Amino acid sequence: MKVNSSYLGEFEEIVLLAILKLGDDAYGKTIRETVEIVGGRFTSIGALYTTLDRLERKGFISSKQGEATPERGGRAKKYFRVEASGERALREAQGIRDRLASPLKPGLAGGAA
Amino acid sequence: MSRCSKSDKKVPRLIYLLLIALLAVNGTSILVLFRCLILPTQESFEMDHLLDMVYRPLQFLVVGLLVGYIFEKRPSVVKEKSHSKNINSPPKLGEYLLYFFLQKTDRVYILGDLEEDYKEVLAKFGPTPARIWYYKQVFSSIGPLIWKRLLKWGAIAWIGELFRRHS
């Protein structure tokens, strides 16, 4: 089921970028690790899968079942891939951020009262 | 089959029961000593009552903790546990908790990811940190998983409401 929304939350954006960065090796464990290392924050597997599910319903990513390995207790992996609409949403979010950040000059970084 | 013979099991159990009795007597004697020596110096009845109220649960707590500790360290229990528990697999209680909150479709993938991670932490830091890590993941995952379900139910309710209004 697709949700008609192109809005991208902060965590959704990080997850999408992590999937793009990982390429063909993007599944739950590697995505969580990348988000933790690059994003520098603790990420629970539940929060990650909730976001992945939302992104999939929005049509930004697609998934396919992978192989089962003994170190996973014989359980299968679920690989994710960013779709064209996902890349488009990322570019849009980046554009909005750039446009909004343009008045932010280095001198104002400290925050004027 | 357990390697402990019947006589092996009997001796620690007897020691364990004796220790409980000793602790109970000791705890009571401390309470009596406390009431006889310290409380008479306190003139106010409120203070007496308050100290009694604080001391009694504390005594039970200390005795309970000691008994629990001794029970855990009993040779027969240690032996039985080492036979039954497999440290290479994630804690069963944690897995069950996730089973409770996960959707059927995600169950295999999430539990697989967690097991893979658990084994990595186990190899790097040992069984206790691995178990702590696993439970941290479980408890921090429950909130988002409940939220996800609520949102789904909310969406169903919203569709129902729309259908009711337009029919």
HADDOCK unambig.tbl for C-alpha pairs under 7 A between the chains (distance, minus, plus):
assign (segid A and resid 28 and name CA) (segid B and resid 113 and name CA) 6.16 0.50 0.50
assign (segid A and resid 29 and name CA) (segid B and resid 113 and name CA) 5.27 0.50 0.50
assign (segid A and resid 44 and name CA) (segid B and resid 137 and name CA) 5.53 0.50 0.50
assign (segid A and resid 44 and name CA) (segid B and resid 140 and name CA) 5.85 0.50 0.50
assign (segid A and resid 44 and name CA) (segid B and resid 141 and name CA) 5.48 0.50 0.50
assign (segid A and resid 45 and name CA) (segid B and resid 137 and name CA) 6.73 0.50 0.50
assign (segid A and resid 45 and name CA) (segid B and resid 141 and name CA) 6.08 0.50 0.50
assign (segid A and resid 46 and name CA) (segid B and resid 141 and name CA) 4.04 0.50 0.50
assign (segid A and resid 46 and name CA) (segid B and resid 142 and name CA) 6.74 0.50 0.50
assign (segid A and resid 46 and name CA) (segid B and resid 144 and name CA) 5.91 0.50 0.50
assign (segid A and resid 46 and name CA) (segid B and resid 145 and name CA) 5.86 0.50 0.50
assign (segid A and resid 47 and name CA) (segid B and resid 141 and name CA) 6.04 0.50 0.50
assign (segid A and resid 47 and name CA) (segid B and resid 144 and name CA) 5.22 0.50 0.50
assign (segid A and resid 50 and name CA) (segid B and resid 144 and name CA) 6.73 0.50 0.50
assign (segid A and resid 50 and name CA) (segid B and resid 145 and name CA) 6.79 0.50 0.50
assign (segid A and resid 50 and name CA) (segid B and resid 148 and name CA) 6.39 0.50 0.50
assign (segid A and resid 71 and name CA) (segid B and resid 116 and name CA) 5.62 0.50 0.50
assign (segid A and resid 72 and name CA) (segid B and resid 112 and name CA) 4.64 0.50 0.50
assign (segid A and resid 72 and name CA) (segid B and resid 113 and name CA) 6.65 0.50 0.50
assign (segid A and resid 72 and name CA) (segid B and resid 115 and name CA) 5.43 0.50 0.50
assign (segid A and resid 72 and name CA) (segid B and resid 116 and name CA) 4.95 0.50 0.50
assign (segid A and resid 73 and name CA) (segid B and resid 112 and name CA) 6.54 0.50 0.50
assign (segid A and resid 73 and name CA) (segid B and resid 115 and name CA) 6.95 0.50 0.50
assign (segid A and resid 75 and name CA) (segid B and resid 108 and name CA) 5.78 0.50 0.50
assign (segid A and resid 75 and name CA) (segid B and resid 109 and name CA) 6.72 0.50 0.50
assign (segid A and resid 75 and name CA) (segid B and resid 112 and name CA) 5.21 0.50 0.50
assign (segid A and resid 76 and name CA) (segid B and resid 108 and name CA) 6.56 0.50 0.50
assign (segid A and resid 76 and name CA) (segid B and resid 109 and name CA) 6.04 0.50 0.50
assign (segid A and resid 76 and name CA) (segid B and resid 112 and name CA) 6.84 0.50 0.50
assign (segid A and resid 77 and name CA) (segid B and resid 109 and name CA) 5.52 0.50 0.50
assign (segid A and resid 78 and name CA) (segid B and resid 109 and name CA) 6.15 0.50 0.50
